[in-house]
Amino acid sequence: MDSVKSHETNDFYDFSGFRLDARKRRLWRGGEVVALTPKEFEVLFFLVKRAGQVVEKEELLNAIWTDVYVEETTLARNVSWLRQKLGAANGDAKLIETVPKRGYRFLPEVTRSENAPVLRVEEKIVQRIVIEETITLDEAEAIPASNDLSFAESDAATPKLLNPQPEINNPKSFRLSLAFAFVALAAIGFAVYQYFSYKSVPKVIVAARPAPFSGLPGRENYPAFSPDGKLLAYVWNGGAGENFDVYVKQIGTGAPVRLTDTAADEIHPAFSPDGSHVAFLRTFPDHSEVFLVSTLGGVERKICDLKATRSRLSFSPDGRFLTANDSDPANPREGVFLIETETGAKRRLTTPPEFAKDISAIFSPDGKSIAFLRNFGDVTDELFVVPSGGDAPERQLTFDKTTIVGLTWSADGEKIIFSERTAALVASLRQISINGGASELIATGGNSINPAVSADGKTLAYVEESYRTSIWKLENKTPAQKIIESSRDDHSPNFSPNDSQIVFVSNRTGNQEIWIANADGKNQRQLTDSSKFADKNSPSTNTSPDTLGSPRFSPDGKFVAFDAQINGNSDIFIISAGGGAARRLTLDASREILPAWSADGQWIYFNSNRGGGPNIWKMPATGGELIQITRQGGFESFAAPDGRTIFFTKSQNSVGLWQISVDGDTESPIAELSEAAYWRYWTMTKSGIYFVARAEQPPYKIKFYDFSNAQIKEVAVTDMVPIWTYTGLSAVANGESILYVQSNQNASSIVLAELPENSN
């Protein structure tokens, strides 16, 4: 039994159910390999060896990236990916702690085994299980087909010796051999036990050999494979600007062919089943239009109009129908529609609940089902599947309360691949069975959205985003000045009432936290630490990192209200502007976000979905009964200085302001402010409202609505592009200083990668 008697020496590090093999550079969780990139392993190994100690960021960077200069964001990304993979394999237990302004600490107790004997036979058994049940790793050792131990095809749970050892006559040798045989069988039994014990742990799928599709500058998006997998349709902004056109390019060599060239955006291309045409959406501020054009270019054919301004398009396998999201006179809620490609006739397939809308619908490969996203009136999306014939109700697959940015079907139609954007603004690809259950991470190594899969299931396309935001100050007759910047994102600024301080949000230390600085951007300091929040209980199973946002100073400047998402559930908190422990005001399972103080500081207004859809509510600043204000939808609000009126927006993507009394009387739109609140770029002072007027491209005009005379005047112009999702504007009382958030880096490129055969 040479294979049993053979020993190797190794160094092992055991922690929280994991075993780190230092010599072979592998991490094990029971009977399975946890797939790590070389850099992820090096970071983990370095932290494990210093368990319990704070490892400075600079020390890690110098140790891991010895021959090349990288920014802290590279380290932070690797730590973030490590947390995802370790958490997925360990019930989301937190193993790596971020120490603000310093570095990281590995939390579990680590036990090291030096020169521990390793049975070669046990290792090979474990490897065999990993190869069959998870993924094939490039560095995995080959397993001989007729050596050592294996599982018989007819009895996978019963280990058998393929090469029986010759009879041993020496009793002492026999006893020794018997002892080794017992050890071997015990090892096999342990491996089998570990296999079945951890078989339910979601695996990590590695997208191999990722490479840029075109290498072009600017922004690429919405990749779509041709039926034969040789072409890719996509949109591109030409390297600069905000206007998107549709292109088709051969995968590999060749130049892109431009299919559209208008002043409007053309998005969401989709190949016809025979590959001869491409459907796309042409968008306008108040509607969109569906077109069809030859893959080689030429005259466009309009199919229909949509009331929705943006919609995913997808062909049925027979080419007779397209999916789109739209509304109709009978029901203003956006749902999934089927469009006849020849006539443009539309038929509604889904009707979402109040305040929700159904978007991003896509046919399954066999055409029998349609996957779509249901957006619940804010940044929360869930994944659903419905029969394309409409003969059964839709089924919900995800329950994570996160943002989903794009989806596609696996080639065999058994799974759905989607992009989930976590609370820390990092988007990762996951896949889930059409029967539901836990989703599995697809490791791509980047901020990945809008996936697409080739018809043979071998190639994955996705969009890798790269961006960074900073806070600028605009003052009269002086150039714009960048006053708050880091290696990550800084946004959501708010001036204190006396204009001496700025509170803002930054994820420079990992999670999004509340920070505070002087009005000139100096003396920046972290105000919150979400890792120390005592109450981590939540009805959600979301595994996103905790995140804080939307800070607002109280009228006296002594406190800051903000929202915090803990384990997927958002609530309103208050903290002293000088620091200290935060106090939680809302406690229910509903989502509460975007706090705003009343003029006297006695009340806090906020967005809540506790009534079934997002509306504006209020509660005493000291805590107490919650009172609903709006009844027909509400998103973000400011209380007017007169103490009698609330100004608010209807949704995150809507433009235009509304008003309602603090008692919740009849609401009404403000005609003069119909172009205000573009991407949450609006703010209120004692004298009026500052806002960025809606525009499809630079320049962007900052205007002021004067409370005293209801007049609007232009106060500044900038070419800086507003960011999405987060608030980006604040002003001092007299308007002489305006804070504006801009994207310093805003690029996206399409990446192609290989999917392992057993991922589908």
C-alpha positions in Angstrom: 0.0 0.0 0.0 2.6 2.5 -1.1 0.0 5.2 -1.7 -1.2 4.9 1.9 2.3 4.7 3.4 3.6 7.7 1.5 3.8 10.8 3.5 4.5 14.5 2.7 5.3 17.4 5.0 3.3 20.6 5.0 2.3 23.6 6.9 -1.4 23.9 7.7 -3.3 26.8 9.2 -6.8 25.9 10.5 -9.5 28.4 11.3 -13.3 28.5 11.4 -13.7 25.2 9.5 -11.1 26.1 6.9 -7.6 24.6 6.3 -5.0 26.7 4.5 -2.3 24.6 2.7 0.7 26.9 2.7 2.9 24.8 0.3 0.2 24.1 -2.3 -1.3 27.5 -2.0 -4.8 26.2 -1.5 -7.7 26.8 0.9 -10.0 24.0 1.9 -13.4 24.1 3.5 -14.2 20.5 4.5 -14.0 18.4 1.4 -14.0 21.3 -1.1 -11.5 23.8 -2.4 -12.4 27.4 -2.0 -11.4 29.0 -5.4 -9.1 31.9 -4.8 -7.0 33.9 -7.3 -3.2 34.0 -6.5 -3.4 37.5 -5.1 -6.5 36.7 -3.0 -4.6 33.7 -1.5 -1.5 35.9 -0.8 -3.6 38.5 1.0 -5.4 35.8 3.0 -2.2 34.0 3.9 -0.5 37.2 5.0 -3.5 38.1 7.3 -3.8 34.5 8.6 -0.1 34.6 9.7 -0.8 37.8 11.6 -4.2 36.7 13.0 -5.5 39.0 15.7 -3.1 41.9 14.7 -3.8 45.0 12.7 -2.0 44.7 9.4 -1.4 48.1 7.9 -2.6 48.7 4.3 0.9 49.9 3.2 2.5 46.7 4.6 0.0 44.5 2.7 0.5 46.4 -0.5 4.3 46.2 -0.2 4.2 42.5 0.6 1.7 41.3 -2.0 2.4 43.7 -4.9 6.2 43.8 -4.6 7.1 44.6 -8.3 4.3 46.9 -9.3 2.6 50.0 -7.9 -1.1 49.6 -7.2 -3.6 51.8 -5.4 -5.4 51.0 -2.2 -8.5 50.2 -4.2 -6.8 47.1 -5.6 -6.2 45.8 -2.1 -9.7 46.7 -1.0 -11.2 44.8 -4.0 -9.2 41.7 -3.2 -10.3 41.9 0.5 -13.9 42.4 -0.6 -13.8 39.3 -2.9 -12.2 37.3 -0.1 -15.0 38.3 2.2 -17.6 37.1 -0.4 -15.9 33.8 -0.9 -15.2 33.1 2.7 -18.6 34.2 3.7 -20.4 32.1 1.1 -18.5 29.0 2.4 -19.0 29.8 6.1 -22.5 31.1 6.6 -21.5 34.7 6.0 -19.4 34.8 9.3 -17.2 37.9 9.3 -13.6 36.8 9.3 -11.7 40.0 8.1 -12.3 43.2 9.9 -11.6 46.6 8.4 -9.7 48.9 10.8 -10.6 52.5 9.7 -7.7 54.5 8.4 -5.2 51.7 9.1 -5.8 48.3 7.5 -7.3 44.9 8.3 -7.4 42.4 11.1 -8.0 38.6 10.7 -10.5 37.7 13.5 -10.7 33.9 13.9 -8.3 32.0 16.1 -5.7 30.2 13.9 -4.0 26.9 14.7 -0.8 26.1 12.9 0.4 22.5 12.2 4.0 22.4 11.2 5.3 19.4 9.3 2.1 17.6 9.8 1.9 14.2 8.1 -0.5 14.2 5.2 -1.9 11.0 3.7 -1.6 11.3 0.0 -4.5 9.0 -0.5 -6.8 11.3 1.5 -5.8 14.3 -0.6 -6.5 12.5 -3.8 -10.0 11.4 -2.6 -10.9 15.0 -1.7 -9.6 16.3 -5.0 -11.8 13.8 -6.9 -14.8 15.0 -5.1 -14.0 18.6 -5.8 -13.6 18.1 -9.5 -16.9 16.3 -9.8 -19.0 18.5 -7.7 -17.6 22.1 -7.9 -15.3 23.5 -10.5 -12.1 22.5 -12.3 -9.2 24.5 -11.1 -6.3 25.2 -13.4 -3.8 24.3 -10.7 -5.6 21.1 -9.7 -3.4 18.0 -9.8 -4.3 15.3 -12.4 -5.7 12.1 -10.8 -4.5 8.9 -12.4 -7.4 6.8 -13.8 -6.2 3.5 -12.4 -4.2 4.3 -9.3 -4.8 4.6 -5.5 -8.5 4.9 -4.6 -11.7 5.8 -6.5 -15.4 5.5 -6.3 -17.1 2.7 -8.3 -19.6 4.0 -10.9 -22.4 1.8 -9.5 -21.8 2.7 -5.9 -20.5 6.2 -5.5 -20.7 6.1 -1.7 -18.7 2.8 -1.4 -14.9 3.2 -1.7 -13.0 0.4 -3.4 -9.4 -0.5 -3.9 -8.7 -0.7 -7.6 -5.2 -2.2 -7.2 -5.4 -4.8 -4.3 -2.1 -5.3 -2.5 -0.4 -8.8 -2.5 -1.0 -11.1 0.5 1.3 -10.4 3.4 2.5 -13.5 5.4 4.5 -11.7 8.0 2.1 -11.2 11.0 3.8 -8.0 12.1 3.8 -6.6 8.6 0.2 -7.8 8.3 -0.8 -5.9 11.5 1.0 -2.8 10.3 -0.6 -3.0 6.9 -4.0 -3.6 8.5 -3.4 -0.5 10.7 -2.6 1.5 7.6 -5.6 0.1 5.8 -7.8 1.1 8.7 -6.4 4.6 8.6 -7.0 4.8 4.9 -10.6 3.6 5.2 -11.1 6.1 8.0 -9.7 8.8 5.8 -12.1 7.8 3.0 -15.0 7.8 5.4 -14.0 11.2 6.7 -13.8 12.5 3.1 -17.2 11.1 2.3 -18.7 12.6 5.4 -17.1 16.0 4.6 -18.4 15.8 1.1 -22.0 15.2 2.0 -21.8 17.6 5.0 -20.7 20.5 2.8 -22.3 19.6 -0.5 -25.1 22.1 0.1 -22.6 25.0 0.5 -23.0 27.2 -2.7 -20.0 26.8 -4.9 -17.9 29.6 -6.4 -17.7 29.5 -10.2 -14.6 31.0 -11.7 -15.0 32.8 -15.1 -11.6 31.9 -16.7 -9.4 34.0 -18.8 -11.3 37.3 -18.8 -10.1 39.6 -21.6 -11.4 43.0 -22.9 -13.7 42.6 -25.9 -12.6 45.7 -27.9 -10.2 47.7 -25.8 -12.0 50.9 -26.9 -12.0 54.0 -24.6 -15.2 55.4 -23.1 -18.3 53.4 -22.2 -19.5 50.2 -23.7 -22.6 48.4 -22.5 -25.4 45.9 -23.1 -23.6 43.0 -24.9 -25.6 40.5 -26.9 -24.3 37.4 -28.7 -25.4 36.5 -32.2 -27.0 33.0 -32.5 -23.8 31.5 -33.8 -21.6 33.2 -31.2 -19.4 34.9 -33.7 -20.7 38.4 -33.4 -21.4 40.7 -30.5 -23.9 43.6 -30.6 -23.4 46.3 -28.0 -23.6 50.1 -27.5 -20.7 52.5 -27.3 -20.4 56.3 -26.7 -17.6 56.6 -29.2 -15.1 57.2 -26.5 -16.5 60.4 -25.1 -19.9 62.1 -24.4 -23.2 60.7 -23.2 -24.7 59.5 -26.5 -24.9 55.8 -27.2 -25.2 54.1 -30.6 -25.5 50.4 -31.5 -22.5 48.6 -32.9 -21.8 45.0 -34.1 -18.3 43.5 -34.1 -16.9 40.1 -34.8 -15.4 38.5 -31.7 -11.6 38.6 -32.2 -10.4 40.5 -35.3 -12.2 43.1 -37.3 -13.5 46.6 -36.9 -17.0 47.5 -35.4 -19.9 48.2 -37.7 -22.0 51.2 -36.6 -25.7 50.5 -37.0 -27.2 53.8 -35.6 -26.2 57.4 -35.7 -28.7 59.8 -34.1 -28.7 62.4 -31.3 -30.9 60.0 -29.2 -29.5 57.1 -27.2 -29.9 53.6 -28.8 -29.6 50.8 -26.2 -30.4 47.2 -25.5 -29.6 45.5 -28.9 -30.9 42.0 -29.4 -30.1 39.6 -32.3 -33.0 38.0 -34.2 -33.0 34.2 -34.0 -31.6 33.8 -37.5 -28.9 36.5 -36.8 -29.9 38.6 -39.8 -31.3 41.6 -37.8 -30.8 43.5 -34.6 -33.6 45.0 -32.6 -32.8 48.0 -30.4 -34.5 50.7 -28.3 -34.3 54.4 -29.2 -34.9 56.5 -26.0 -36.4 59.9 -25.5 -37.3 61.9 -22.3 -40.9 60.9 -22.3 -41.1 57.6 -24.4 -39.0 55.1 -26.4 -39.3 53.4 -29.8 -38.4 49.9 -30.9 -36.6 49.4 -34.2 -35.2 46.6 -36.3 -32.1 47.0 -38.6 -30.1 44.6 -40.6 -26.9 43.2 -39.0 -25.0 44.8 -41.8 -26.6 48.2 -41.3 -29.1 50.0 -43.5 -32.7 51.2 -43.3 -34.4 50.9 -40.0 -37.9 49.6 -39.5 -39.9 50.9 -36.6 -41.9 48.2 -34.7 -43.7 50.2 -32.1 -43.7 53.0 -29.5 -43.3 52.4 -25.7 -44.5 54.6 -22.9 -41.5 53.4 -20.9 -38.3 55.3 -21.5 -36.0 52.3 -21.1 -36.6 48.6 -21.7 -34.7 45.4 -22.3 -35.5 43.7 -25.6 -35.5 39.9 -26.1 -36.6 37.7 -29.1 -38.6 34.6 -28.7 -36.9 31.6 -30.3 -39.2 31.6 -33.3 -38.7 35.4 -33.8 -42.4 36.2 -33.6 -42.3 38.2 -30.4 -40.1 40.6 -28.5 -40.3 41.2 -24.7 -40.4 44.8 -23.4 -41.6 46.6 -20.3 -44.4 49.1 -20.9 -47.7 50.4 -19.5 -51.2 50.9 -21.1 -54.2 53.1 -20.5 -55.9 50.5 -18.4 -53.0 50.3 -16.0 -50.2 52.8 -15.6 -47.9 50.3 -13.9 -45.1 49.1 -16.1 -45.3 45.3 -16.7 -43.9 42.7 -19.1 -45.4 42.9 -22.6 -45.1 40.7 -25.6 -44.7 42.6 -28.9 -45.5 41.0 -32.3 -42.4 41.8 -34.4 -44.5 42.0 -37.7 -47.3 44.2 -36.5 -46.1 45.9 -33.3 -49.2 44.7 -31.5 -48.7 44.4 -27.7 -50.1 42.1 -25.1 -49.5 42.5 -21.3 -48.1 39.5 -19.5 -47.5 40.7 -15.9 -49.1 43.3 -13.7 -47.0 44.3 -10.7 -48.4 45.4 -7.3 -48.8 49.1 -6.6 -45.6 51.3 -6.7 -43.7 48.4 -8.4 -42.8 47.8 -12.0 -41.5 44.8 -14.0 -38.5 45.4 -16.2 -35.6 43.6 -18.0 -37.7 40.7 -19.3 -35.9 38.0 -21.4 -37.0 34.8 -23.0 -35.6 31.4 -21.9 -33.7 29.5 -24.6 -36.7 27.2 -25.2 -39.1 30.2 -25.2 -41.4 28.6 -22.6 -40.4 31.0 -19.7 -39.6 34.7 -19.3 -37.3 36.0 -16.5 -37.7 39.5 -15.4 -36.9 42.0 -12.5 -39.5 43.5 -10.3 -38.5 46.9 -9.1 -40.2 48.0 -5.9 -40.2 51.7 -6.4 -36.6 52.3 -5.2 -33.2 50.6 -5.7 -34.6 47.2 -4.6 -35.1 44.5 -7.3 -36.1 40.9 -7.1 -35.8 38.2 -9.8 -39.0 36.5 -11.1 -39.9 33.9 -13.7 -43.3 33.6 -15.5 -44.5 31.2 -18.3 -44.4 33.0 -21.6 -47.9 31.8 -22.3 -49.3 33.5 -19.2 -50.9 30.3 -18.1 -49.5 30.4 -14.6 -48.5 33.0 -12.0 -45.0 34.4 -11.7 -42.5 32.8 -9.2 -40.1 34.9 -7.1 -36.5 33.5 -7.1 -34.6 36.0 -5.0 -35.4 37.7 -1.7 -32.3 39.7 -1.1 -33.5 43.4 -1.3 -30.6 44.5 -3.5 -30.1 46.2 -6.8 -29.9 43.8 -9.8 -28.2 45.2 -12.9 -28.9 42.9 -15.8 -29.7 39.2 -16.2 -29.5 36.4 -18.7 -30.3 32.7 -19.0 -27.7 29.9 -18.9 -27.5 28.1 -22.2 -29.4 25.0 -20.9 -32.2 27.2 -19.5 -31.8 25.7 -16.0 -30.3 28.8 -14.4 -30.4 32.6 -14.5 -27.2 34.6 -14.3 -27.6 38.1 -12.9 -25.6 41.0 -11.5 -26.2 42.0 -7.9 -25.0 45.3 -6.7 -24.2 45.2 -3.0 -24.6 48.0 -0.5 -20.9 48.9 -1.0 -21.6 49.7 -4.7 -19.7 46.6 -5.9 -21.6 44.5 -8.5 -20.9 40.8 -8.8 -22.3 38.1 -11.0 -24.3 35.3 -9.5 -26.4 32.4 -10.8 -29.5 30.8 -9.4 -31.6 27.8 -10.4 -35.0 28.4 -11.9 -36.3 26.3 -9.1 -35.0 28.8 -6.5 -32.6 28.2 -3.7 -29.2 29.8 -2.8 -27.4 31.7 -5.6 -23.8 31.0 -6.5 -21.1 33.5 -7.0 -19.5 33.8 -10.5 -16.0 35.2 -9.8 -15.0 37.7 -12.5 -12.6 39.9 -10.5 -14.3 43.1 -11.3 -17.3 45.3 -10.9 -19.5 43.3 -13.3 -23.0 44.1 -14.7 -25.3 43.2 -17.6 -24.2 39.6 -18.4 -24.8 37.7 -21.6 -24.0 34.0 -22.4 -23.3 32.5 -25.8 -25.7 29.9 -27.2 -23.2 27.1 -26.6 -22.8 28.2 -23.0 -19.0 28.5 -23.3 -18.5 32.2 -23.3 -19.7 34.8 -20.8 -19.8 38.5 -21.7 -20.3 41.2 -19.1 -19.7 44.9 -18.5 -16.9 45.9 -16.1 -17.5 49.4 -14.6 -14.8 51.7 -13.4 -15.7 54.9 -11.6 -14.7 57.2 -8.8 -16.6 60.3 -7.5 -15.4 63.4 -5.6 -16.9 66.5 -4.1 -16.3 69.9 -5.8 -17.0 73.4 -4.6 -18.4 76.0 -7.0 -18.1 79.6 -6.0 -18.9 82.9 -7.7 -16.2 84.0 -10.3 -13.7 81.3 -9.3 -12.9 78.0 -11.0 -14.4 74.8 -9.6 -12.3 73.4 -6.8 -12.1 69.7 -5.8 -12.2 69.8 -2.0 -13.0 66.2 -1.0 -11.4 63.3 -2.8 -10.1 59.8 -1.9 -9.1 56.6 -3.6 -12.8 55.5 -3.6 -16.2 57.3 -3.8 -17.2 60.5 -1.9 -20.7 61.8 -2.4 -23.9 63.0 -0.6 -22.6 66.2 0.8 -24.6 68.4 3.2 -23.6 71.8 4.6 -24.2 72.5 8.3 -26.7 75.3 9.1 -23.9 77.7 9.9 -22.0 76.7 6.8 -18.9 75.8 8.7 -18.9 72.0 8.2 -19.7 69.4 5.6 -21.1 65.9 6.3 -20.7 63.4 3.4 -20.5 59.7 2.6 -17.4 57.8 1.6 -16.5 54.2 1.2 -12.7 54.8 1.4 -12.4 52.4 4.4 -14.4 49.6 2.8 -18.1 50.1 3.7 -19.9 53.3 3.1 -19.6 55.5 6.2 -20.6 59.0 7.3 -17.7 61.5 7.4 -17.4 65.1 8.4 -15.0 67.9 7.4 -14.5 71.6 7.5 -16.3 73.7 4.9 -13.1 73.9 2.9 -12.8 70.1 2.9 -10.0 70.0 5.4 -9.9 68.0 8.6 -11.8 65.0 7.2 -12.7 62.4 9.9 -14.9 59.4 10.0 -18.1 59.9 12.1 -19.6 56.4 12.0 -18.3 52.8 12.2 -21.0 50.4 11.0 -19.0 47.4 12.2 -19.8 48.5 15.8 -23.6 48.8 15.4 -25.0 46.6 18.1 -28.2 45.6 16.5 -27.5 43.2 13.6 -30.9 41.5 13.6 -32.9 41.6 10.4 -35.6 39.5 8.7 -33.5 39.7 5.5 -31.1 37.0 4.3 -29.1 39.5 2.3 -25.4 39.1 2.6 -24.5 42.6 1.5 -22.1 44.6 3.6 -23.5 47.1 6.0 -23.8 50.6 4.5 -24.7 54.1 5.7 -25.9 57.1 3.6 -28.0 60.2 3.1 -26.7 62.3 6.0 -28.5 65.6 6.9 -27.6 68.1 9.6 -30.2 69.0 12.2 -31.3 72.7 12.1 -29.1 73.5 15.1 -26.1 71.6 13.6 -25.7 69.4 16.7 -26.9 66.1 15.1 -26.8 64.2 11.9 -29.6 62.0 10.7 -28.8 59.2 8.2 -30.0 55.9 7.0 -28.2 52.6 7.5 -28.7 49.2 5.9 -27.8 46.4 8.3 -28.1 42.9 6.8 -30.3 44.1 4.0 -32.8 46.2 6.1 -32.6 50.0 6.2 -33.5 52.2 9.2 -33.1 55.8 10.3 -30.4 56.7 12.8 -29.2 59.8 14.6 -25.6 60.6 15.7 -24.0 63.6 17.4 -22.0 65.8 15.0 -19.2 65.4 17.4 -19.2 61.6 17.2 -20.2 58.9 19.6 -22.8 56.1 19.5 -25.6 56.3 17.0 -29.2 56.0 18.1 -31.7 54.0 16.0 -35.1 55.5 15.5 -37.0 52.9 13.4 -37.1 49.3 14.3 -39.5 47.5 11.9 -38.8 45.1 9.1 -39.9 47.7 6.5 -37.4 49.9 4.8 -36.8 53.5 6.0 -34.4 55.7 4.1 -33.6 59.4 3.2 -34.2 61.3 6.4 -35.0 65.1 6.4 -35.4 67.4 9.4 -38.4 69.6 10.1 -37.6 73.4 10.3 -37.7 73.3 14.1 -35.8 70.1 14.4 -38.7 68.3 16.2 -39.6 65.9 13.4 -37.8 63.7 10.9 -39.4 63.0 7.5 -38.3 59.9 5.6 -39.1 57.5 2.9 -40.8 54.2 4.0 -42.4 51.3 2.2 -44.3 50.1 5.3 -47.6 51.0 3.6 -46.9 48.8 0.6 -45.0 51.3 -1.5 -42.6 54.2 -1.0 -44.2 57.2 0.6 -43.1 60.1 2.9 -43.6 59.5 6.6 -42.6 61.4 9.7 -41.8 60.7 13.3 -40.6 62.7 16.4 -36.8 63.2 16.4 -36.8 61.7 19.8 -38.6 58.6 18.6 -42.2 57.6 18.8 -45.3 57.1 16.6 -44.8 57.1 12.8 -47.3 59.2 10.7 -47.8 58.8 7.0 -47.8 62.0 4.9 -48.0 61.2 1.2 -50.5 58.6 -0.1 -49.6 58.5 -3.8 -45.9 57.9 -3.7 -42.9 59.9 -2.4 -39.2 59.5 -2.5 -36.9 62.2 -1.2 -38.0 65.3 0.7 -37.0 68.6 2.3 -39.1 70.5 4.8 -39.6 74.2 3.9 -38.3 76.8 6.3 -41.9 78.0 7.0 -42.6 74.8 8.8 -45.9 74.2 6.9 -44.8 72.6 3.6 -42.8 69.6 2.4 -41.2 69.5 -1.0 -40.5 66.0 -2.4 -39.9 63.9 -5.5 -42.0 61.0 -6.6 -39.2 58.5 -7.4 -35.5 58.3 -7.8 -35.6 58.5 -11.5 -38.4 61.1 -11.8 -37.9 64.8 -12.6 -40.0 67.5 -11.0 -40.9 68.6 -7.5 -44.2 68.2 -5.6 -45.4 69.9 -2.4 -47.7 68.8 0.4 -48.5 70.2 3.8 -46.9 68.7 6.9 -50.3 67.4 7.9 -50.6 65.4 4.6 -53.3 67.4 2.9 -53.7 67.4 -0.9 -50.4 67.2 -2.8 -49.7 69.1 -6.0 -46.8 69.4 -8.5 -44.9 72.7 -8.7 -45.1 73.8 -12.3 -42.0 76.0 -12.1 -39.9 73.1 -10.9 -40.9 70.5 -13.5 -37.2 70.2 -14.6 -35.8 70.0 -11.1 -34.4 67.0 -9.1 -32.4 65.5 -12.0 -30.7 62.4 -10.4 -31.3 63.7 -6.9 -29.4 66.9 -7.6 -31.5 69.3 -5.6 -31.2 70.9 -2.2 -32.9 73.5 0.0 -31.8 76.5 1.9 -33.7 79.1 4.0 -34.2 81.3 0.9 -35.0 78.7 -1.8 -34.2 75.5 -3.7 -31.1 74.9 -5.8 -31.3 72.2 -8.5 -29.7 70.9 -11.6 -32.0 71.3 -14.6 -32.5 68.1 -16.6 -30.2 67.8 -19.6 -29.1 64.8 -21.7 -25.6 66.1 -22.1 -23.3 69.0 -20.9 -23.5 71.8 -20.0 -25.6 71.3 -16.9 -27.3 74.4 -15.5 -27.6 74.9 -11.8 -30.7 77.0 -11.0 -32.2 78.7 -8.0 -36.0 78.8 -7.1 -36.6 81.8 -4.8 -39.2 81.3 -2.1 -39.8 85.1 -1.9 -41.1 85.5 -5.5 -41.3 82.0 -7.0 -38.9 83.1 -9.7 -36.1 80.9 -11.1 -32.6 82.1 -12.1 -29.5 80.4 -13.4 -26.6 80.6 -10.9 -23.9 78.3 -12.4 -23.0 76.1 -15.3 -20.8 73.1 -15.3 -19.7 70.3 -17.7 -19.3 67.9 -14.8 -21.7 64.9 -15.3 -24.0 64.2 -12.4 -23.7 60.8 -10.7 -26.6 58.4 -10.4 -28.3 57.0 -7.3 -26.8 59.4 -4.7 -27.5 63.0 -3.9 -24.9 65.4 -5.4 -25.8 69.0 -4.5 -25.7 71.2 -1.4 -25.5 75.0 -0.9 -24.8 77.5 1.8 -27.7 79.8 2.8 -26.8 82.7 0.4 -25.8 80.4 -2.4 -22.3 81.7 -2.7 -20.9 78.2 -2.3 -22.3 75.1 -3.9 -21.1 71.6 -3.4 -21.3 69.4 -6.5 -20.5 65.7 -6.9 -18.8 64.6 -10.1 -17.5 61.4 -11.5 -13.7 61.7 -11.9 -13.6 58.4 -13.7 -16.6 56.9 -15.5 -15.7 54.1 -17.9 -17.1 50.7 -18.7 -15.8 48.0 -21.0 -17.1 44.7 -22.2 -15.2 41.6 -21.0 -15.3 38.1 -22.4 -14.5 35.1 -20.2 -14.8 31.3 -20.3 -17.4 29.5 -18.3 -16.5 26.0 -16.9 -18.5 23.2 -18.4 -20.1 22.2 -15.1 -21.3 25.7 -14.4 -24.6 25.2 -16.3 
